[in-house]
Amino acid sequence: MAKNIFDKVQLSSGQTFENRLVMAPMTTQCSFHDGSVTDELIQYYSRRAGGPAAVIVESTFIDNYGRAFEGALGADSDDKIPGLKKLAEGIKSKGSKAIIQLYHAGRMGTPELNMGRQPISASSIAALRDNAVEPRTLEIEEIEEVIQLFADAARRAIEAGFDGVELHGANTYLLQQFYSPHSNRREDDWGGTRENRLRFPRRVVEKVRAAADELNKPDFIIGYRFSPEELEEPGINFEDTMYLLNHLADYSIDYFHFSINNWQRTSIIDTEDEQLLLKKYLDKAGDKLREIPIMGAGGIKSAEDAEEAIGSGFDLMSVGKAHLINPDFVNQLKNNELPNTFLIDGDDEKLTIPAPLWNILGFLKENKK
């Protein structure tokens, strides 16, 4: 039976997405200096809720010393809960599920962002980028403490009224760093083989699910975002990714989320391979993994784009730029209206776009064709 973008999607937690489109997590850089919620943030997300089945709030740090960028949102302490509650309420009052993305920057952090602290990671291997800082290798006893930080942040999300969390295992942040053979050169039980490197993300998933169960929230949504490949050598290849996902499928994940710039992405390692990563995924997904909705990302500007992506095999699509330009994007598709594809002067106020985000959207303002 053909899938429709306005079908409901049942999740393993027992919750239901009212359609197949969600608002993608996109950095706004408009939180307070301590990572707490601003009114701008509440207005921005509330304005875009109601159409998408879920709004995934931007990457939110779990550790005061684990930020990746300025103006980042935090869920690292209990004093953030009141603000996060207002944010969740703003989204849910419009009818969308409220999901918050949790991350730790690991070696992608800098001392300047994290009060002078040296970044941490699985091993003391600097990222392959300009001005990267060599991280400090986590001691074994510290690893469980960091895992607990993810669970504590999930607990705060629950207490704030969020419907779920998305664990950010992509974009070379700490969850990915532990699984990557480039950033993880450990020789203990947390590194070396793929099985050992899998241990950190698996334990994070286990602890987050346990935190939800302890708060009597068995229907709490847990999503997991992943980067399918790395350019680093050695790095994560697609076989590694499928090993990871097929194993995590045993741990009550509600959806997996590709971190790619276009749903039609092919390999960035073997550039002569023209097979879509989605097709590779569908070919290599085990029975349990096939039962879990797979979410694509990138390149959705119209109903036709969304229908093509869903028809190709995705169960869900996260929509980013189109939601920036069209706060009512999903409802526009439902009403057969043609969404805008660029911004013009004055749209920051009209569309409730926070000033820090507006200042970095020049590429959308210039594309007026």
C-alpha positions in Angstrom: 0.0 0.0 0.0 1.4 3.4 -1.0 2.4 5.7 1.8 0.9 9.2 2.0 2.7 12.2 3.7 -0.3 12.7 5.9 -0.5 9.2 7.2 -0.3 8.6 10.9 2.9 6.8 12.1 2.8 4.5 15.1 5.9 4.5 17.3 7.1 1.6 19.4 6.7 3.7 22.6 3.0 3.8 22.0 2.9 7.4 20.8 1.6 8.4 17.3 2.9 11.0 14.8 -0.1 12.6 13.1 1.7 12.8 9.8 5.1 11.9 8.2 6.7 15.4 8.4 8.6 16.9 11.3 10.4 20.2 11.8 14.2 19.5 11.7 16.5 20.5 14.5 18.3 23.7 13.4 20.6 25.9 15.5 19.3 29.3 16.3 22.0 30.5 18.7 19.5 32.6 20.7 19.6 31.1 24.1 20.8 33.1 27.1 24.5 32.9 27.9 23.9 30.1 30.4 21.9 28.0 28.0 18.5 28.8 29.4 15.4 29.5 27.2 14.6 33.0 25.9 11.3 34.4 24.8 12.6 34.6 21.3 13.1 30.8 21.3 9.6 30.1 22.6 8.0 32.4 20.0 10.1 30.9 17.1 9.2 27.3 17.9 5.6 28.0 18.8 5.1 29.8 15.5 6.2 26.7 13.6 4.3 24.1 15.6 0.9 22.8 14.7 1.5 21.5 11.2 4.5 19.1 11.6 3.8 15.9 13.6 6.7 16.9 15.8 9.1 19.8 16.3 12.6 18.7 17.1 14.2 21.4 19.2 17.8 22.2 18.3 20.9 20.5 19.7 20.8 21.0 23.5 23.9 20.5 25.6 23.8 18.0 28.5 27.0 19.3 30.2 27.9 22.9 31.0 31.4 22.1 29.6 30.1 20.3 26.4 28.9 23.2 24.2 29.7 23.3 20.5 28.7 26.8 19.6 27.7 30.2 21.0 24.1 30.8 22.2 23.5 27.1 22.7 20.5 25.7 24.5 21.1 23.7 27.7 19.4 20.9 29.7 22.4 20.5 32.0 20.9 21.6 35.3 17.5 21.6 37.0 17.2 25.4 36.9 16.7 25.1 33.2 13.4 23.1 33.6 11.0 26.1 34.0 12.2 27.6 30.7 12.2 24.3 28.9 8.6 23.7 30.2 7.5 27.0 28.6 9.2 25.9 25.4 7.5 22.5 25.4 4.1 24.0 26.2 4.4 26.4 23.4 5.0 23.6 20.9 2.4 21.2 22.3 -0.3 23.8 22.6 -0.4 24.0 18.8 -0.7 20.2 18.4 2.8 19.0 17.5 4.9 16.6 19.6 7.8 18.4 21.4 11.1 16.6 21.1 14.4 18.0 22.2 17.8 16.9 20.7 20.5 16.1 23.3 24.2 16.3 22.6 27.7 16.6 24.1 30.2 18.4 21.9 33.2 16.2 22.9 36.2 17.1 20.9 34.1 19.5 18.8 34.1 21.9 21.8 36.7 24.6 22.6 38.0 26.1 25.8 36.6 29.5 24.7 33.0 28.0 24.6 33.4 26.0 27.8 34.9 28.3 30.4 38.5 27.3 29.7 38.0 23.6 30.0 39.9 21.3 27.6 37.5 19.3 25.5 37.0 15.6 26.3 36.6 12.6 24.0 37.1 8.9 23.7 40.8 9.5 22.9 43.2 12.4 22.6 42.8 12.8 18.9 42.0 16.3 17.6 39.3 16.7 15.0 40.4 17.3 11.4 39.4 20.9 11.2 41.2 24.3 11.5 42.3 25.3 15.0 41.0 22.0 16.5 42.0 21.5 20.2 43.4 18.2 21.2 40.8 16.7 23.6 41.5 14.9 26.9 40.9 11.2 27.0 38.1 10.3 29.3 39.0 8.0 32.2 37.0 4.8 32.5 35.1 6.0 35.6 34.3 9.3 33.9 32.6 7.6 31.0 29.7 6.3 33.1 29.4 9.8 34.5 29.0 11.3 31.1 26.4 8.6 30.2 24.5 9.6 33.3 24.5 13.2 32.1 22.5 12.1 29.1 20.0 10.4 31.4 19.8 13.4 33.7 19.1 15.7 30.7 16.4 13.3 29.5 14.8 13.3 33.0 14.7 17.1 32.8 13.1 17.0 29.4 10.4 14.7 30.9 9.8 17.0 33.9 9.5 19.9 31.5 6.8 18.1 29.5 8.6 17.1 26.4 7.2 14.1 24.5 10.7 12.7 23.7 14.4 13.3 23.1 16.5 12.8 20.0 20.0 11.5 20.9 22.5 13.4 18.7 24.8 10.6 17.5 25.8 12.6 14.4 27.8 15.7 13.2 30.9 14.3 14.9 29.7 15.0 18.5 30.6 12.7 21.4 28.2 9.8 20.7 29.7 9.6 17.2 33.2 10.1 18.5 33.0 7.0 20.7 31.8 4.9 17.7 34.3 6.3 15.2 37.7 4.5 14.7 39.2 7.9 14.0 38.3 9.5 17.3 38.3 6.4 19.4 41.7 4.7 19.7 41.1 3.2 23.1 42.4 -0.3 23.9 40.0 -1.0 26.8 36.4 -2.2 26.8 35.2 1.1 25.3 37.3 1.0 22.2 39.0 -1.2 19.6 36.5 -3.5 18.0 33.2 -2.2 16.6 31.4 -4.1 19.4 33.4 -2.2 22.0 33.0 1.2 20.3 29.2 0.5 20.2 29.1 0.2 23.9 28.9 4.0 24.7 25.9 4.8 22.4 24.2 1.6 23.6 24.7 2.5 27.2 23.3 6.0 26.6 20.2 4.6 25.0 19.8 2.2 27.9 20.2 4.8 30.6 17.8 7.3 28.9 15.1 4.6 28.5 15.7 3.6 32.2 15.2 7.3 33.2 11.9 7.4 31.4 10.8 4.1 33.0 11.7 5.4 36.5 9.5 8.4 35.9 6.7 6.2 34.7 6.9 7.4 31.1 7.1 4.2 29.1 5.6 6.2 26.1 8.5 8.7 26.1 9.9 8.9 22.6 13.6 8.2 21.9 15.0 9.0 18.5 18.6 8.6 17.4 20.3 10.8 14.8 23.3 9.4 12.9 25.8 10.4 10.3 26.1 7.5 7.8 29.7 8.0 6.9 32.9 9.9 7.8 35.6 11.3 5.5 38.2 10.7 8.1 40.6 7.8 7.6 40.0 5.5 9.5 36.4 6.6 9.9 32.9 5.3 10.0 31.8 3.6 6.7 28.2 2.5 5.9 28.9 -1.1 7.0 29.8 0.3 10.4 26.6 2.4 10.5 24.4 -0.5 9.7 26.1 -2.6 12.4 25.4 0.2 14.9 21.7 0.6 13.9 20.9 -3.1 13.7 22.2 -3.4 17.3 20.5 -0.3 18.6 17.3 -1.6 17.2 17.1 -4.0 20.2 16.8 -1.0 22.6 13.4 0.5 22.1 14.3 3.3 19.6 11.3 5.0 18.2 12.9 6.3 15.0 16.3 6.7 13.4 17.2 10.0 11.7 19.7 10.3 8.8 21.9 13.4 9.2 22.4 14.3 5.5 22.0 17.5 3.5 19.7 15.8 0.9 17.6 12.7 1.2 19.0 11.6 -2.2 22.5 11.4 -0.9 25.0 8.8 -2.2 28.3 7.8 -0.6 30.7 10.6 0.3 33.5 7.9 0.4 32.9 6.1 -2.8 31.9 8.9 -5.1 31.5 6.6 -8.1 28.8 4.6 -6.3 25.4 6.1 -7.4 23.2 4.0 -5.2 21.2 6.1 -2.6 22.2 5.6 1.0 18.5 5.0 1.7 18.6 2.0 -0.7 21.7 0.6 1.0 20.0 1.1 4.4 16.9 -0.8 3.2 19.0 -3.6 1.8 21.0 -4.1 5.0 18.4 -3.4 7.7 17.6 -6.5 9.8 14.0 -7.5 10.7 13.9 -5.5 14.0 15.4 -2.4 12.3 12.9 -2.5 9.5 10.1 -2.2 12.1 11.5 1.2 13.3 10.6 4.3 11.3 13.5 5.7 9.3 13.6 9.5 9.0 15.3 11.3 6.0 16.4 14.9 5.8 17.2 17.5 3.2 15.8 18.7 -0.1 12.1 19.0 0.8 10.6 22.2 -0.6 7.2 21.0 -1.9 4.6 18.3 -1.5 6.1 16.6 -4.6 9.5 16.5 -2.9 8.0 15.0 0.2 6.0 12.4 -1.7 9.0 11.3 -3.7 11.1 10.9 -0.6 8.4 8.9 1.3 7.7 6.9 -1.8 11.3 6.0 -2.1 11.3 4.3 1.3 11.5 6.8 4.1 8.8 6.7 6.8 9.3 10.2 8.0 11.0 13.4 6.7 12.5 16.2 8.7 12.1 19.6 7.0 14.5 22.4 7.8 14.9 25.4 5.5 11.3 25.2 4.3 10.1 25.6 7.9 12.3 28.7 8.3 10.8 30.3 5.3 7.3 29.0 5.8 6.3 28.6 9.4 3.0 27.0 8.2 4.8 24.7 5.7 2.9 21.5 6.4 -0.5 23.1 6.4 0.4 24.9 3.2 1.1 21.4 1.6 -2.2 20.2 3.0 -4.1 23.1 1.5 -2.2 22.8 -1.9 -0.6 26.2 -1.4 2.8 26.9 -3.0 5.5 27.5 -0.3 8.0 30.3 -0.6 11.5 29.4 -1.4 13.4 32.6 -0.3 13.4 35.4 2.3 13.0 39.1 1.8 13.7 42.1 4.1 11.2 42.3 6.9 10.6 38.5 7.0 12.5 38.3 10.3 9.6 40.0 12.1 6.9 38.6 9.9 8.0 35.0 10.2 9.3 35.2 13.8 13.0 34.5 13.0 15.4 35.3 16.0 18.0 37.9 15.2 21.1 35.5 15.6 19.5 33.1 13.1 18.4 35.8 10.7 22.0 37.1 10.5 23.3 33.8 9.2 20.5 33.2 6.6 22.0 35.3 3.8 22.1 32.3 1.5 18.3 32.1 1.7 17.8 35.9 1.3 19.9 36.0 -1.9 18.2 33.1 -3.7 15.3 35.0 -5.2 14.8 33.1 -8.4 
